[in-house]
Amino acid sequence: MTRSSVRMRQVMDVSAAVWGGVIGGAVFLLVQIIMATGPLSSSMWVPLRWNAAIIMGQGVLPPPAGFALGPVVVGLIVHFALSILFSLLIAFIIHRGGLVMGIVGGALMGLCLYALNYFTLTAVFPWFFAIRSWMMAVGHILFGAVAGGVYEGLEVEEFVAVEE
């Protein structure tokens, strides 16, 4: 007679990860706008132009740094699409850890995303090099902490059976 044991495995909550990306992305965008208008003495629209340039090319980068509907809409779409994608990655990695692990692990993942964005992707998007700074590192860490914390706070724990 064979005996099979059934183990349970926790499944990632995609809905909570999407909300983590939206909320974390909103916080990160707010931090970018504050940094652009404060320490960088620039326009509040510049961070969205940085994101829009990923799709639209370097021609949308300032000057002029004012409002333009096309780059703002494309920038918002790119920003929140990447925020949700990155939040899904964070949730995939930390989803079994609880709230503290979500915040700390998310913050560490945010730092890794900063390194990826500003030390490797500059080969494809050279304007990333110009905005590489400790302020962007802090923004990415904050994004990861918020995305991970929101994910763990909203997560509905679901388990599925795994037969051995």
C-alpha positions as CSV (number, residue, x, y, z in Angstrom):
1,M,0.0,0.0,0.0
2,T,1.4,3.4,-0.9
3,R,0.8,6.4,1.3
4,S,0.9,9.8,-0.2
5,S,1.4,12.8,1.9
6,V,-0.2,16.1,1.0
7,R,1.7,19.3,1.6
8,M,0.3,22.8,1.4
9,R,1.9,25.6,-0.4
10,Q,1.0,29.3,-0.1
11,V,-0.1,31.1,-3.3
12,M,0.8,34.6,-4.1
13,D,-2.2,37.1,-4.0
14,V,-2.0,38.9,-7.4
15,S,-4.6,41.4,-6.5
16,A,-2.7,42.5,-3.4
17,A,0.5,42.8,-5.4
18,V,-1.2,45.0,-8.0
19,W,-2.5,47.3,-5.2
20,G,1.0,47.3,-3.7
21,G,2.3,48.5,-7.0
22,V,-0.3,51.2,-7.5
23,I,0.1,52.6,-3.9
24,G,3.9,52.1,-3.9
25,G,4.1,53.7,-7.4
26,A,2.0,56.7,-6.2
27,V,4.3,57.2,-3.2
28,F,7.4,56.9,-5.4
29,L,6.0,59.4,-7.9
30,L,5.2,61.9,-5.2
31,V,8.8,61.5,-3.8
32,Q,10.1,62.1,-7.4
33,I,8.0,65.2,-7.8
34,I,9.1,66.6,-4.4
35,M,12.8,65.9,-5.3
36,A,12.4,67.5,-8.8
37,T,10.8,70.7,-7.5
38,G,12.9,70.9,-4.3
39,P,16.6,69.8,-4.4
40,L,16.7,69.6,-8.2
41,S,15.0,73.0,-8.8
42,S,13.1,71.6,-11.8
43,S,9.6,71.2,-13.0
44,M,7.2,68.7,-11.4
45,W,6.6,67.2,-14.8
46,V,10.3,66.1,-15.3
47,P,9.9,62.7,-13.6
48,L,7.0,61.8,-15.9
49,R,9.1,62.9,-18.9
50,W,11.9,60.6,-17.7
51,N,9.4,57.7,-17.8
52,A,7.8,58.7,-21.1
53,A,11.3,58.8,-22.7
54,I,11.5,55.0,-22.3
55,I,8.7,54.7,-24.9
56,M,8.8,58.1,-26.8
57,G,12.6,58.6,-26.9
58,Q,14.9,61.2,-25.6
59,G,13.1,64.0,-27.6
60,V,10.5,64.4,-24.7
61,L,13.2,65.1,-22.1
62,P,13.4,68.8,-21.0
63,P,13.9,71.5,-22.0
64,P,11.1,72.6,-22.1
65,A,10.2,71.0,-18.8
66,G,6.6,72.2,-18.7
67,F,3.3,70.3,-19.0
68,A,2.7,68.4,-22.2
69,L,-0.3,66.0,-22.3
70,G,1.4,63.3,-24.4
71,P,4.5,62.8,-22.3
72,V,2.5,63.1,-19.1
73,V,0.0,60.4,-20.1
74,V,2.7,58.1,-21.5
75,G,4.9,58.8,-18.4
76,L,2.0,57.8,-16.1
77,I,1.3,54.6,-18.0
78,V,5.0,53.6,-18.0
79,H,5.4,54.5,-14.4
80,F,2.5,52.5,-13.1
81,A,3.0,49.6,-15.4
82,L,6.6,49.3,-14.1
83,S,5.4,49.8,-10.5
84,I,2.9,47.0,-10.8
85,L,5.5,44.7,-12.6
86,F,8.1,45.4,-9.9
87,S,5.5,44.9,-7.1
88,L,4.6,41.5,-8.6
89,L,8.2,40.6,-8.5
90,I,8.5,41.8,-4.9
91,A,5.4,39.9,-3.9
92,F,6.6,36.7,-5.6
93,I,9.8,36.8,-3.5
94,I,8.4,37.9,-0.1
95,H,4.8,36.5,-0.1
96,R,5.4,34.0,2.7
97,G,7.2,36.3,5.1
98,G,4.6,38.4,6.9
99,L,4.4,42.2,7.3
100,V,7.9,42.9,8.7
101,M,9.5,40.7,6.0
102,G,7.3,42.5,3.4
103,I,8.6,45.9,4.4
104,V,12.2,45.0,5.0
105,G,12.4,42.6,2.0
106,G,10.6,45.0,-0.2
107,A,13.0,47.8,0.8
108,L,16.0,45.5,-0.1
109,M,14.3,44.6,-3.4
110,G,13.8,48.3,-4.0
111,L,17.5,48.9,-3.6
112,C,18.2,46.0,-6.1
113,L,15.8,47.6,-8.5
114,Y,17.7,50.9,-8.2
115,A,20.9,49.1,-9.0
116,L,19.3,47.4,-12.0
117,N,17.7,50.6,-13.3
118,Y,20.7,53.0,-12.8
119,F,23.7,50.8,-13.2
120,T,22.7,48.4,-16.0
121,L,19.8,50.0,-18.0
122,T,21.9,53.1,-18.7
123,A,23.2,51.2,-21.6
124,V,19.8,51.4,-23.2
125,F,18.4,54.5,-21.6
126,P,21.4,56.9,-21.1
127,W,19.5,59.6,-19.4
128,F,19.2,57.3,-16.4
129,F,22.8,58.1,-15.7
130,A,22.1,61.8,-15.2
131,I,19.5,61.1,-12.6
132,R,21.4,58.4,-10.7
133,S,21.7,59.7,-7.1
134,W,21.2,58.9,-3.4
135,M,17.7,60.5,-3.7
136,M,16.7,58.0,-6.4
137,A,18.1,55.2,-4.2
138,V,16.0,56.4,-1.3
139,G,12.9,56.6,-3.5
140,H,13.4,53.1,-4.8
141,I,13.9,51.8,-1.2
142,L,10.7,53.6,-0.1
143,F,8.8,52.1,-3.1
144,G,9.9,48.6,-2.2
145,A,9.0,49.0,1.4
146,V,5.6,50.4,0.6
147,A,4.8,47.9,-2.1
148,G,5.9,45.0,0.1
149,G,4.1,46.3,3.2
150,V,0.9,47.0,1.3
151,Y,1.1,43.6,-0.3
152,E,1.5,41.8,3.1
153,G,-1.2,44.0,4.6
154,L,-3.8,43.2,1.9
155,E,-2.8,39.7,1.1
156,V,-5.5,37.0,1.5
157,E,-3.6,33.9,2.4
158,E,-4.5,31.0,0.1
159,F,-3.0,27.5,0.2
160,V,-3.1,24.7,-2.4
161,A,-2.3,21.1,-2.0
162,V,1.0,19.8,-3.4
163,E,1.2,16.0,-3.7
164,E,4.6,14.4,-3.1
